[in-house]
């Protein structure tokens, strides 16, 4: 009989969440570096360079890889011979570990969890509760997998109940382009196949915890249907040409992970859940000897990459930029922004559009300004702001026309593609939409030299800030004519990949 102490669970969960907030799994870094080395699209290569630089900075500085420090998902396997010492339920122990991790003063993690999701949507303040899954197993140990899942990638989850004769490959290839780039590729696709609806979704999530080994599988060859599917989907999804950040390129997925389960004769449940460039998970065991010990990775495993800025990179002063200037920008152009910008996410946009609808004046003048879709991590030490990467821009599409036409806003900065509603509004107002790299939040924050809350402080991380930036890297995603790099890039690279495949087949 093994006795597991309450405090050991709490401490281990807290330590694991801090650990994964700034350490990528080594297999993920290796896979991104290999993709970076073989990438032929310069835009995609630049995006992966920023992801790798950001990761190394976070590993060295112990600050979050992404401003979205995730919703905590925990898989707990409890040995049948375990006895507990403490007065809390296991769920309460795990949540206390989450609470302590996210409120640690030395590395504050952003609280993103909202209670009353279809009502007041009030932030719980400490990122609890976690989503916890339990399994009772033979043995005398407790095995725990801890993951922190970003909202942008979670939002792209897909599920279908296919007919038994339907093709899983065809369905996945139909779904992936609809996911856009809001899940911050390159990443991993977890696929759950079989069981019931909820079982398929759970397997897809659990599959994301597995080690990246697609290259080893390619070398040895498939030995069963699961492995055949992985290999086929890996090649065909990458053949779509979506590429890093959706900019077009050779690598969209780093691996395909599939878990399956027997199903009813009338059903074929299938689910997709992607992991993003902020892949964060850790595994540990408790055996009664004390809290788990997670050894720091070897920083030599992180490639020492620099992001080169050639003569094609434009420098923009946000304080003096004009309409004539932005009309010269084309999709795919790389810019370095300096000067002052505003921030605002969903909650701030909702408040602003409500104020405009009531005929009142906004608390901040948006005329000729740029707004950055971001909810930053709180700063520590001498930081102006904590990690501050972009959030998914499509969530702001329904507000875009009002914001552009009624405030004089000139441009927006976010992550991934815009929907047609947003693009049409941008084109009609001759505005622009720029993207920063999702998964490079700490790197982006180093370009922010000052940050001040200027409106809606009650919204916490969703308040409107004014950032002063110096050389913040962005890419033009939608120009004043409504042309989108997220349409052009994948089309070009899908054609190039198909052409290369035909040549190899000759």
The 8 nearest C-alpha neighbors of each residue, nearest first, counted from 0:
[[1, 80, 81, 139, 2, 82, 79, 138],
 [2, 0, 81, 139, 287, 82, 3, 80],
 [1, 3, 82, 287, 83, 81, 4, 84],
 [4, 2, 287, 83, 84, 82, 1, 5],
 [3, 5, 84, 7, 6, 83, 85, 2],
 [4, 6, 85, 8, 7, 84, 9, 3],
 [5, 7, 9, 8, 4, 10, 290, 92],
 [8, 6, 290, 10, 4, 5, 9, 289],
 [9, 7, 11, 6, 5, 10, 12, 92],
 [10, 8, 96, 6, 92, 12, 7, 11],
 [9, 11, 13, 7, 8, 12, 6, 14],
 [10, 12, 14, 8, 290, 291, 13, 9],
 [11, 13, 96, 15, 9, 14, 10, 8],
 [14, 12, 96, 100, 10, 16, 11, 15],
 [13, 15, 11, 17, 16, 12, 10, 18],
 [16, 14, 18, 12, 17, 13, 11, 19],
 [17, 15, 19, 13, 18, 14, 20, 100],
 [16, 18, 20, 14, 15, 19, 100, 13],
 [17, 19, 15, 16, 20, 22, 21, 14],
 [20, 18, 22, 279, 16, 21, 17, 280],
 [19, 21, 63, 17, 18, 16, 64, 22],
 [20, 22, 63, 57, 58, 64, 19, 61],
 [23, 21, 19, 58, 18, 20, 24, 57],
 [22, 24, 279, 25, 19, 278, 21, 27],
 [25, 23, 27, 26, 22, 28, 279, 280],
 [24, 26, 28, 27, 23, 29, 300, 296],
 [27, 25, 29, 24, 28, 211, 30, 210],
 [26, 28, 30, 25, 24, 29, 31, 23],
 [29, 27, 31, 25, 30, 26, 32, 24],
 [28, 30, 26, 32, 27, 31, 33, 25],
 [29, 31, 27, 33, 28, 32, 26, 34],
 [32, 30, 34, 28, 33, 29, 35, 27],
 [33, 31, 35, 29, 34, 30, 28, 36],
 [32, 34, 36, 30, 35, 31, 29, 37],
 [35, 33, 31, 32, 37, 36, 38, 30],
 [34, 36, 32, 38, 33, 37, 44, 31],
 [37, 35, 33, 34, 38, 32, 44, 39],
 [36, 38, 34, 35, 39, 33, 249, 32],
 [39, 37, 35, 36, 40, 34, 249, 44],
 [40, 38, 41, 37, 248, 249, 44, 43],
 [41, 39, 248, 43, 42, 38, 44, 247],
 [40, 42, 44, 43, 45, 39, 38, 248],
 [43, 41, 45, 44, 40, 46, 246, 331],
 [42, 44, 243, 46, 40, 45, 41, 248],
 [43, 45, 41, 47, 46, 42, 35, 38],
 [46, 44, 48, 42, 43, 47, 41, 49],
 [47, 45, 43, 49, 48, 44, 436, 42],
 [48, 46, 50, 44, 49, 45, 35, 51],
 [49, 47, 45, 51, 46, 50, 52, 306],
 [48, 50, 52, 46, 47, 51, 53, 439],
 [51, 49, 47, 439, 53, 48, 52, 438],
 [52, 50, 54, 48, 53, 49, 47, 55],
 [53, 51, 49, 55, 54, 50, 48, 56],
 [52, 54, 439, 56, 442, 50, 51, 55],
 [55, 53, 51, 57, 52, 56, 50, 58],
 [54, 56, 58, 52, 57, 53, 301, 59],
 [57, 55, 53, 59, 54, 58, 60, 52],
 [58, 56, 60, 62, 21, 54, 61, 59],
 [59, 57, 55, 21, 22, 61, 56, 60],
 [58, 60, 56, 57, 61, 55, 298, 62],
 [59, 61, 57, 62, 58, 56, 21, 55],
 [62, 60, 57, 21, 58, 59, 63, 106],
 [61, 63, 57, 21, 60, 106, 64, 20],
 [64, 62, 21, 20, 65, 57, 386, 66],
 [63, 65, 21, 57, 20, 54, 277, 440],
 [66, 64, 440, 67, 63, 438, 68, 277],
 [65, 67, 386, 387, 376, 375, 68, 388],
 [68, 66, 65, 69, 149, 109, 150, 111],
 [69, 67, 66, 109, 65, 108, 149, 147],
 [70, 68, 149, 148, 147, 67, 71, 150],
 [69, 71, 148, 147, 72, 149, 129, 112],
 [70, 72, 147, 129, 146, 69, 130, 148],
 [71, 73, 130, 146, 129, 131, 145, 147],
 [72, 74, 145, 131, 144, 132, 130, 146],
 [75, 73, 132, 144, 143, 131, 133, 145],
 [74, 76, 143, 133, 142, 132, 77, 73],
 [77, 75, 134, 142, 141, 135, 133, 136],
 [76, 78, 141, 135, 136, 134, 75, 79],
 [77, 79, 138, 139, 136, 140, 137, 80],
 [78, 80, 137, 81, 138, 136, 77, 139],
 [79, 81, 139, 0, 78, 138, 1, 82],
 [82, 80, 1, 139, 78, 79, 0, 2],
 [83, 81, 2, 1, 3, 80, 0, 84],
 [82, 84, 3, 2, 4, 85, 81, 5],
 [83, 85, 4, 5, 3, 2, 82, 86],
 [86, 84, 5, 87, 83, 4, 6, 88],
 [85, 87, 88, 84, 5, 83, 89, 92],
 [88, 86, 85, 91, 92, 89, 5, 90],
 [87, 89, 91, 90, 92, 86, 85, 93],
 [90, 88, 92, 91, 93, 87, 5, 8],
 [91, 89, 93, 88, 92, 94, 131, 87],
 [90, 92, 94, 88, 89, 93, 87, 95],
 [93, 91, 89, 95, 90, 9, 94, 87],
 [92, 94, 96, 90, 95, 91, 9, 89],
 [95, 93, 97, 91, 96, 92, 128, 127],
 [94, 96, 98, 92, 97, 93, 91, 9],
 [95, 97, 9, 13, 12, 93, 99, 94],
 [98, 96, 94, 100, 95, 99, 13, 101],
 [97, 99, 95, 125, 96, 101, 100, 94],
 [98, 100, 96, 102, 97, 101, 13, 103],
 [101, 99, 13, 97, 103, 98, 102, 17],
 [100, 102, 108, 98, 99, 103, 107, 125],
 [101, 103, 99, 100, 107, 104, 98, 125],
 [102, 104, 107, 100, 105, 106, 101, 99],
 [105, 103, 107, 106, 102, 379, 101, 108],
 [106, 104, 103, 107, 379, 380, 102, 61],
 [107, 105, 104, 103, 62, 108, 379, 61],
 [106, 108, 103, 104, 102, 101, 105, 377],
 [109, 107, 101, 68, 106, 376, 110, 102],
 [108, 110, 376, 68, 111, 107, 67, 66],
 [109, 111, 126, 125, 124, 112, 108, 101],
 [110, 112, 126, 109, 113, 122, 69, 70],
 [111, 113, 126, 122, 110, 123, 127, 114],
 [114, 112, 122, 121, 120, 123, 116, 111],
 [113, 115, 121, 120, 116, 122, 123, 112],
 [114, 116, 120, 118, 117, 119, 113, 121],
 [117, 115, 120, 114, 118, 113, 119, 121],
 [118, 116, 115, 120, 119, 114, 113, 121],
 [119, 117, 115, 120, 116, 114, 121, 113],
 [118, 120, 121, 115, 117, 116, 114, 113],
 [121, 119, 116, 115, 113, 114, 118, 122],
 [120, 122, 113, 114, 119, 123, 115, 116],
 [121, 123, 113, 124, 112, 114, 120, 111],
 [124, 122, 113, 125, 112, 126, 121, 114],
 [123, 125, 122, 110, 126, 112, 127, 111],
 [124, 126, 98, 110, 127, 123, 101, 102],
 [127, 125, 110, 112, 111, 124, 123, 128],
 [128, 126, 129, 125, 94, 98, 97, 123],
 [127, 129, 94, 126, 130, 112, 71, 97],
 [128, 130, 71, 127, 72, 131, 94, 70],
 [129, 131, 72, 71, 73, 128, 132, 70],
 [132, 130, 73, 72, 74, 129, 133, 75],
 [131, 133, 74, 75, 73, 130, 134, 72],
 [134, 132, 75, 76, 74, 131, 135, 77],
 [133, 135, 76, 77, 75, 136, 132, 74],
 [136, 134, 77, 76, 78, 79, 133, 137],
 [137, 135, 78, 77, 79, 76, 134, 138],
 [136, 138, 78, 79, 135, 139, 80, 77],
 [139, 137, 78, 79, 80, 140, 136, 81],
 [138, 140, 80, 78, 81, 1, 79, 0],
 [141, 139, 286, 78, 285, 138, 81, 142],
 [140, 142, 77, 285, 284, 76, 78, 143],
 [141, 143, 284, 76, 75, 283, 140, 285],
 [144, 142, 75, 283, 74, 282, 284, 76],
 [143, 145, 282, 74, 73, 281, 75, 283],
 [146, 144, 73, 281, 280, 72, 143, 282],
 [145, 147, 280, 72, 279, 71, 148, 73],
 [146, 148, 71, 69, 70, 279, 72, 68],
 [149, 147, 69, 70, 146, 71, 150, 153],
 [150, 148, 69, 151, 67, 152, 153, 70],
 [149, 151, 153, 152, 154, 69, 148, 67],
 [152, 150, 182, 154, 153, 149, 181, 391],
 [151, 153, 182, 154, 155, 150, 275, 273],
 [152, 154, 150, 155, 151, 156, 149, 272],
 [155, 153, 151, 152, 156, 150, 182, 181],
 [154, 156, 153, 152, 178, 157, 182, 272],
 [157, 155, 272, 271, 154, 153, 273, 158],
 [158, 156, 271, 270, 155, 272, 159, 174],
 [159, 157, 270, 269, 271, 156, 160, 200],
 [160, 158, 269, 161, 268, 270, 157, 196],
 [159, 161, 268, 267, 269, 266, 162, 158],
 [162, 160, 267, 159, 268, 165, 163, 266],
 [161, 163, 165, 164, 266, 267, 160, 265],
 [162, 164, 267, 165, 266, 161, 265, 264],
 [163, 165, 162, 166, 161, 267, 167, 266],
 [166, 164, 162, 163, 161, 167, 169, 170],
 [167, 165, 169, 168, 170, 164, 161, 163],
 [166, 168, 170, 169, 171, 165, 269, 161],
 [169, 167, 171, 166, 170, 172, 232, 228],
 [168, 170, 172, 166, 167, 171, 173, 165],
 [171, 169, 173, 167, 168, 172, 174, 166],
 [172, 170, 174, 168, 173, 169, 175, 167],
 [173, 171, 169, 170, 174, 175, 168, 236],
 [172, 174, 170, 171, 175, 169, 176, 177],
 [173, 175, 171, 177, 172, 176, 170, 178],
 [174, 176, 178, 177, 172, 173, 171, 179],
 [177, 175, 178, 179, 174, 173, 172, 241],
 [178, 176, 174, 175, 179, 173, 155, 180],
 [179, 177, 175, 176, 155, 180, 174, 181],
 [178, 180, 177, 176, 181, 416, 245, 415],
 [181, 179, 415, 245, 182, 244, 183, 184],
 [180, 182, 415, 183, 391, 151, 179, 152],
 [181, 183, 152, 275, 151, 180, 184, 155],
 [184, 182, 275, 244, 181, 180, 437, 276],
 [185, 183, 186, 243, 244, 251, 275, 182],
 [184, 186, 251, 252, 243, 253, 276, 183],
 [187, 185, 184, 275, 252, 274, 253, 276],
 [186, 188, 274, 254, 252, 253, 273, 255],
 [189, 187, 273, 255, 272, 256, 274, 190],
 [188, 190, 203, 256, 272, 206, 207, 271],
 [191, 189, 203, 257, 271, 270, 256, 188],
 [192, 190, 203, 199, 202, 270, 258, 269],
 [193, 191, 259, 269, 199, 268, 258, 190],
 [194, 192, 268, 260, 262, 267, 259, 261],
 [193, 195, 262, 260, 261, 198, 199, 268],
 [194, 196, 198, 197, 199, 268, 193, 262],
 [195, 197, 199, 198, 268, 200, 194, 160],
 [196, 198, 200, 199, 195, 201, 194, 202],
 [199, 197, 201, 195, 200, 194, 196, 202],
 [198, 200, 191, 202, 196, 201, 197, 192],
 [201, 199, 203, 197, 270, 198, 202, 191],
 [200, 202, 198, 204, 203, 199, 197, 205],
 [203, 201, 191, 205, 199, 204, 200, 258],
 [202, 204, 191, 190, 189, 200, 206, 201],
 [205, 203, 201, 202, 206, 207, 272, 189],
 [204, 206, 202, 207, 203, 208, 201, 189],
 [207, 205, 189, 203, 208, 204, 256, 209],
 [206, 208, 189, 205, 209, 204, 256, 274],
 [209, 207, 206, 205, 280, 210, 204, 144],
 [208, 210, 207, 206, 211, 256, 205, 212],
 [211, 209, 212, 208, 26, 207, 27, 24],
 [212, 210, 26, 213, 254, 209, 27, 253],
 [213, 211, 215, 214, 210, 216, 254, 26],
 [212, 214, 216, 215, 254, 217, 211, 255],
 [215, 213, 217, 216, 212, 218, 211, 254],
 [216, 214, 218, 212, 217, 213, 219, 220],
 [217, 215, 213, 219, 218, 214, 220, 212],
 [216, 218, 214, 220, 215, 219, 213, 230],
 [217, 219, 215, 216, 220, 214, 213, 221],
 [220, 218, 216, 217, 215, 221, 222, 214],
 [221, 219, 217, 216, 218, 222, 226, 227],
 [220, 222, 226, 227, 223, 216, 219, 217],
 [221, 223, 226, 220, 224, 227, 225, 219],
 [224, 222, 226, 225, 221, 227, 228, 220],
 [223, 225, 227, 226, 228, 222, 221, 229],
 [226, 224, 228, 227, 223, 229, 257, 258],
 [225, 227, 229, 221, 228, 224, 223, 230],
 [228, 226, 224, 221, 230, 229, 225, 231],
 [229, 227, 231, 225, 226, 230, 232, 224],
 [230, 228, 226, 232, 227, 255, 231, 233],
 [229, 231, 233, 227, 228, 232, 226, 234],
 [232, 230, 228, 234, 233, 229, 227, 235],
 [231, 233, 235, 229, 234, 230, 236, 228],
 [234, 232, 230, 236, 231, 235, 229, 255],
 [235, 233, 237, 232, 231, 236, 238, 230],
 [234, 236, 238, 232, 237, 233, 231, 239],
 [237, 235, 238, 239, 233, 232, 234, 172],
 [238, 236, 251, 239, 234, 235, 250, 240],
 [237, 239, 235, 236, 240, 234, 493, 496],
 [240, 238, 493, 237, 236, 241, 235, 489],
 [239, 241, 493, 492, 489, 248, 238, 247],
 [242, 240, 489, 247, 245, 239, 251, 248],
 [243, 241, 248, 247, 251, 250, 245, 240],
 [242, 244, 43, 184, 185, 245, 251, 246],
 [245, 243, 184, 183, 246, 180, 242, 415],
 [246, 244, 180, 241, 242, 243, 247, 485],
 [247, 245, 488, 244, 485, 242, 243, 43],
 [248, 246, 489, 488, 242, 241, 240, 492],
 [249, 247, 242, 40, 240, 492, 250, 43],
 [248, 250, 242, 240, 38, 237, 251, 39],
 [251, 249, 242, 237, 252, 248, 34, 185],
 [250, 252, 242, 185, 237, 184, 241, 243],
 [253, 251, 185, 186, 187, 254, 250, 237],
 [252, 254, 186, 187, 185, 30, 251, 250],
 [255, 253, 187, 252, 213, 211, 256, 233],
 [254, 256, 188, 229, 187, 233, 189, 257],
 [255, 257, 189, 206, 190, 188, 254, 229],
 [258, 256, 190, 191, 189, 206, 259, 255],
 [257, 259, 191, 202, 206, 192, 190, 203],
 [260, 258, 192, 193, 191, 257, 261, 202],
 [259, 261, 193, 194, 262, 192, 258, 199],
 [262, 260, 194, 193, 259, 263, 192, 195],
 [263, 261, 194, 193, 260, 264, 266, 267],
 [262, 264, 266, 265, 194, 261, 267, 195],
 [263, 265, 266, 262, 163, 267, 261, 162],
 [266, 264, 263, 163, 162, 267, 262, 161],
 [267, 265, 263, 264, 163, 162, 268, 161],
 [266, 268, 161, 163, 193, 160, 162, 269],
 [267, 269, 160, 193, 192, 196, 161, 159],
 [270, 268, 192, 159, 191, 158, 199, 193],
 [269, 271, 158, 191, 200, 190, 157, 199],
 [272, 270, 190, 157, 156, 189, 203, 158],
 [271, 273, 156, 189, 203, 188, 204, 190],
 [274, 272, 188, 187, 152, 189, 275, 271],
 [273, 275, 187, 186, 278, 152, 188, 207],
 [274, 276, 186, 183, 277, 182, 278, 152],
 [275, 277, 438, 278, 186, 183, 184, 185],
 [278, 276, 275, 438, 279, 65, 64, 23],
 [277, 279, 276, 275, 274, 23, 280, 24],
 [280, 278, 19, 146, 147, 277, 23, 20],
 [279, 281, 146, 145, 19, 147, 208, 278],
 [282, 280, 145, 144, 15, 146, 19, 283],
 [283, 281, 144, 143, 145, 280, 284, 142],
 [284, 282, 143, 142, 291, 144, 281, 285],
 [283, 285, 142, 141, 143, 286, 291, 140],
 [284, 286, 141, 140, 287, 291, 142, 290],
 [287, 285, 140, 288, 284, 1, 141, 3],
 [286, 288, 3, 2, 289, 1, 285, 4],
 [287, 289, 286, 290, 285, 3, 291, 2],
 [290, 288, 287, 7, 291, 285, 286, 4],
 [291, 289, 7, 11, 10, 292, 8, 285],
 [292, 290, 11, 285, 283, 293, 289, 284],
 [293, 291, 294, 290, 11, 283, 14, 289],
 [294, 292, 295, 291, 15, 18, 283, 14],
 [293, 295, 292, 296, 297, 18, 291, 15],
 [296, 294, 293, 297, 18, 22, 298, 58],
 [297, 295, 298, 294, 25, 22, 300, 24],
 [296, 298, 299, 300, 295, 301, 25, 294],
 [299, 297, 300, 301, 296, 58, 55, 59],
 [298, 300, 297, 301, 302, 303, 296, 55],
 [301, 299, 298, 297, 302, 25, 29, 296],
 [300, 302, 299, 298, 55, 303, 28, 51],
 [303, 301, 304, 300, 299, 32, 51, 55],
 [302, 304, 301, 305, 52, 55, 51, 299],
 [305, 303, 302, 52, 48, 306, 51, 49],
 [304, 306, 307, 303, 52, 48, 49, 51],
 [305, 307, 48, 308, 304, 49, 45, 52],
 [306, 308, 305, 309, 45, 48, 304, 312],
 [309, 307, 312, 306, 310, 311, 333, 335],
 [310, 308, 311, 312, 307, 313, 306, 333],
 [309, 311, 312, 308, 313, 307, 314, 333],
 [310, 312, 309, 313, 333, 308, 332, 334],
 [311, 313, 333, 334, 310, 309, 308, 314],
 [314, 312, 334, 335, 311, 333, 315, 310],
 [315, 313, 335, 334, 336, 312, 316, 470],
 [314, 316, 336, 317, 335, 337, 313, 334],
 [317, 315, 337, 318, 338, 319, 320, 336],
 [318, 316, 338, 320, 319, 337, 315, 339],
 [317, 319, 316, 338, 320, 339, 337, 368],
 [318, 320, 317, 316, 321, 315, 338, 367],
 [321, 319, 317, 316, 318, 324, 315, 322],
 [322, 320, 324, 323, 319, 325, 367, 317],
 [321, 323, 324, 325, 326, 320, 409, 430],
 [322, 324, 321, 326, 325, 327, 320, 328],
 [325, 323, 321, 322, 326, 327, 320, 328],
 [324, 326, 327, 322, 328, 323, 321, 431],
 [325, 327, 323, 324, 328, 479, 322, 478],
 [328, 326, 325, 324, 329, 323, 478, 479],
 [329, 327, 325, 326, 478, 332, 330, 475],
 [328, 330, 332, 478, 331, 475, 327, 477],
 [331, 329, 475, 484, 476, 332, 477, 478],
 [330, 332, 475, 474, 484, 329, 476, 333],
 [333, 331, 475, 474, 330, 329, 334, 328],
 [334, 332, 474, 312, 473, 331, 313, 475],
 [335, 333, 313, 473, 312, 314, 472, 474],
 [334, 336, 470, 472, 314, 471, 315, 313],
 [337, 335, 471, 470, 315, 316, 314, 334],
 [338, 336, 469, 468, 316, 470, 317, 315],
 [337, 339, 317, 467, 468, 318, 316, 469],
 [338, 340, 467, 466, 317, 468, 318, 465],
 [341, 339, 466, 369, 465, 370, 467, 368],
 [340, 342, 465, 370, 464, 371, 466, 369],
 [343, 341, 371, 370, 463, 464, 372, 373],
 [342, 344, 463, 372, 347, 371, 373, 461],
 [343, 345, 372, 347, 346, 461, 348, 373],
 [346, 344, 348, 347, 349, 395, 394, 343],
 [345, 347, 349, 348, 344, 350, 461, 458],
 [346, 348, 350, 349, 343, 344, 345, 351],
 [349, 347, 351, 345, 350, 346, 352, 344],
 [348, 350, 346, 352, 347, 351, 353, 345],
 [349, 351, 353, 347, 348, 352, 354, 346],
 [352, 350, 348, 354, 353, 349, 347, 355],
 [351, 353, 355, 349, 354, 350, 356, 348],
 [354, 352, 356, 350, 351, 355, 349, 357],
 [353, 355, 351, 357, 352, 356, 359, 350],
 [356, 354, 352, 358, 357, 353, 359, 351],
 [355, 357, 353, 358, 354, 352, 359, 351],
 [358, 356, 354, 355, 359, 353, 352, 360],
 [359, 357, 355, 356, 354, 360, 353, 361],
 [358, 360, 354, 357, 355, 361, 356, 353],
 [361, 359, 362, 355, 358, 354, 363, 357],
 [360, 362, 363, 359, 351, 354, 364, 355],
 [363, 361, 454, 360, 364, 453, 455, 351],
 [362, 364, 361, 365, 454, 453, 360, 463],
 [365, 363, 366, 361, 362, 406, 368, 407],
 [366, 364, 408, 368, 406, 407, 367, 363],
 [365, 367, 407, 408, 368, 364, 406, 409],
 [368, 366, 409, 408, 407, 365, 369, 321],
 [369, 367, 365, 408, 409, 366, 340, 370],
 [370, 368, 410, 411, 340, 409, 341, 408],
 [369, 371, 341, 411, 342, 340, 412, 343],
 [372, 370, 342, 412, 373, 411, 341, 413],
 [371, 373, 413, 344, 343, 390, 389, 342],
 [374, 372, 389, 390, 371, 375, 344, 342],
 [373, 375, 460, 461, 387, 376, 344, 66],
 [376, 374, 387, 66, 386, 460, 373, 385],
 [375, 377, 385, 109, 386, 66, 378, 108],
 [376, 378, 385, 384, 375, 107, 379, 109],
 [379, 377, 385, 384, 382, 383, 376, 380],
 [380, 378, 382, 381, 377, 105, 385, 106],
 [379, 381, 382, 378, 105, 383, 384, 385],
 [380, 382, 379, 383, 378, 384, 385, 448],
 [383, 381, 384, 378, 380, 379, 385, 448],
 [382, 384, 449, 450, 448, 378, 381, 447],
 [385, 383, 378, 382, 377, 450, 444, 386],
 [384, 386, 378, 376, 377, 375, 387, 444],
 [387, 385, 441, 440, 66, 444, 376, 375],
 [388, 386, 375, 440, 444, 66, 385, 443],
 [387, 389, 440, 66, 437, 439, 443, 386],
 [390, 388, 413, 373, 414, 372, 437, 435],
 [389, 391, 414, 373, 372, 413, 392, 388],
 [392, 390, 414, 181, 393, 415, 413, 151],
 [391, 393, 413, 394, 414, 395, 390, 417],
 [392, 394, 396, 417, 395, 391, 418, 416],
 [393, 395, 392, 396, 391, 345, 397, 344],
 [394, 396, 393, 398, 392, 397, 399, 345],
 [397, 395, 421, 393, 399, 398, 394, 420],
 [396, 398, 395, 399, 421, 420, 394, 400],
 [399, 397, 396, 395, 401, 400, 402, 348],
 [400, 398, 396, 402, 401, 397, 421, 403],
 [399, 401, 424, 403, 402, 404, 398, 421],
 [402, 400, 404, 399, 403, 405, 398, 352],
 [401, 403, 399, 400, 406, 405, 404, 398],
 [404, 402, 408, 400, 401, 407, 405, 406],
 [403, 405, 401, 402, 400, 406, 407, 428],
 [404, 406, 402, 401, 403, 407, 355, 400],
 [405, 407, 408, 402, 365, 403, 366, 404],
 [408, 406, 366, 403, 367, 365, 405, 409],
 [409, 407, 403, 366, 365, 367, 368, 406],
 [410, 408, 367, 430, 368, 369, 407, 431],
 [411, 409, 369, 431, 430, 432, 408, 370],
 [410, 412, 432, 370, 369, 371, 433, 431],
 [413, 411, 433, 371, 434, 432, 372, 370],
 [414, 412, 389, 434, 372, 392, 390, 371],
 [413, 415, 391, 434, 389, 390, 392, 435],
 [414, 416, 180, 181, 391, 244, 392, 434],
 [417, 415, 485, 180, 179, 418, 393, 414],
 [418, 416, 393, 421, 422, 392, 419, 415],
 [417, 419, 421, 420, 393, 422, 416, 396],
 [418, 420, 422, 421, 423, 417, 396, 424],
 [421, 419, 423, 418, 422, 396, 424, 397],
 [420, 422, 396, 424, 418, 419, 423, 417],
 [421, 423, 419, 425, 424, 420, 481, 426],
 [422, 424, 426, 420, 425, 421, 419, 427],
 [423, 425, 400, 427, 421, 422, 426, 428],
 [426, 424, 430, 422, 428, 423, 427, 429],
 [425, 427, 481, 429, 423, 480, 479, 424],
 [428, 426, 424, 425, 429, 423, 430, 481],
 [427, 429, 430, 425, 426, 424, 403, 404],
 [430, 428, 479, 426, 427, 425, 480, 431],
 [429, 431, 425, 479, 409, 428, 410, 426],
 [432, 430, 410, 478, 479, 477, 425, 411],
 [431, 433, 411, 477, 476, 410, 412, 475],
 [432, 434, 475, 412, 476, 474, 411, 473],
 [435, 433, 413, 414, 474, 412, 473, 476],
 [434, 436, 473, 414, 413, 389, 437, 474],
 [437, 435, 439, 438, 46, 434, 414, 244],
 [436, 438, 439, 183, 389, 388, 414, 435],
 [437, 439, 276, 277, 65, 50, 440, 436],
 [440, 438, 53, 50, 442, 437, 436, 441],
 [439, 441, 388, 386, 387, 65, 443, 442],
 [442, 440, 386, 444, 443, 439, 53, 64],
 [441, 443, 53, 439, 445, 440, 444, 446],
 [444, 442, 440, 445, 441, 446, 439, 388],
 [445, 443, 441, 386, 447, 446, 387, 442],
 [444, 446, 443, 442, 447, 441, 448, 386],
 [445, 447, 469, 471, 444, 468, 443, 470],
 [448, 446, 468, 444, 445, 449, 467, 466],
 [447, 449, 468, 467, 383, 446, 469, 450],
 [448, 450, 467, 383, 466, 447, 451, 468],
 [451, 449, 466, 465, 383, 384, 464, 467],
 [450, 452, 464, 465, 453, 466, 449, 463],
 [451, 453, 464, 463, 454, 465, 456, 462],
 [452, 454, 464, 463, 451, 465, 455, 456],
 [455, 453, 463, 456, 452, 462, 362, 464],
 [454, 456, 462, 457, 458, 463, 453, 347],
 [457, 455, 462, 458, 454, 459, 452, 463],
 [456, 458, 455, 459, 462, 461, 454, 460],
 [459, 457, 462, 461, 456, 455, 460, 346],
 [458, 460, 461, 462, 457, 456, 455, 374],
 [459, 461, 374, 462, 375, 458, 376, 109],
 [462, 460, 458, 459, 374, 344, 346, 347],
 [463, 461, 458, 455, 456, 459, 460, 464],
 [464, 462, 454, 342, 343, 452, 453, 455],
 [465, 463, 452, 342, 451, 453, 341, 466],
 [464, 466, 341, 451, 450, 340, 452, 342],
 [467, 465, 450, 340, 339, 449, 341, 468],
 [466, 468, 339, 449, 338, 448, 447, 450],
 [469, 467, 447, 337, 446, 338, 448, 466],
 [468, 470, 337, 446, 471, 336, 447, 338],
 [471, 469, 335, 336, 337, 446, 472, 468],
 [470, 472, 336, 335, 446, 469, 468, 443],
 [473, 471, 335, 334, 470, 336, 435, 333],
 [474, 472, 435, 334, 434, 333, 433, 335],
 [473, 475, 333, 434, 433, 332, 331, 476],
 [474, 476, 433, 330, 332, 331, 477, 329],
 [475, 477, 484, 433, 330, 483, 432, 474],
 [478, 476, 483, 432, 482, 481, 431, 330],
 [477, 479, 431, 480, 481, 482, 329, 330],
 [478, 480, 429, 430, 426, 431, 481, 326],
 [481, 479, 426, 478, 482, 429, 477, 425],
 [480, 482, 426, 478, 479, 477, 422, 483],
 [481, 483, 477, 478, 480, 330, 484, 479],
 [484, 482, 477, 485, 486, 476, 330, 481],
 [483, 485, 487, 330, 476, 486, 488, 331],
 [486, 484, 483, 488, 246, 487, 245, 416],
 [487, 485, 484, 483, 488, 489, 490, 482],
 [486, 488, 484, 490, 485, 489, 491, 483],
 [487, 489, 247, 246, 491, 484, 490, 485],
 [488, 490, 247, 241, 240, 492, 491, 493],
 [491, 489, 493, 487, 488, 492, 494, 486],
 [492, 490, 488, 494, 489, 493, 487, 495],
 [491, 493, 240, 495, 489, 494, 247, 248],
 [492, 494, 240, 496, 239, 490, 495, 491],
 [493, 495, 497, 492, 491, 496, 498, 490],
 [496, 494, 492, 498, 497, 493, 499, 491],
 [495, 497, 499, 493, 498, 494, 492, 238],
 [498, 496, 500, 494, 495, 499, 493, 501],
 [499, 497, 495, 501, 496, 500, 494, 502],
 [500, 498, 496, 502, 501, 497, 495, 503],
 [499, 501, 497, 503, 498, 502, 496, 504],
 [502, 500, 504, 498, 503, 499, 497, 505],
 [503, 501, 499, 505, 504, 500, 498, 497],
 [502, 504, 500, 501, 505, 499, 498, 497],
 [503, 505, 501, 502, 500, 499, 498, 497],
 [504, 502, 503, 501, 500, 499, 498, 497]]
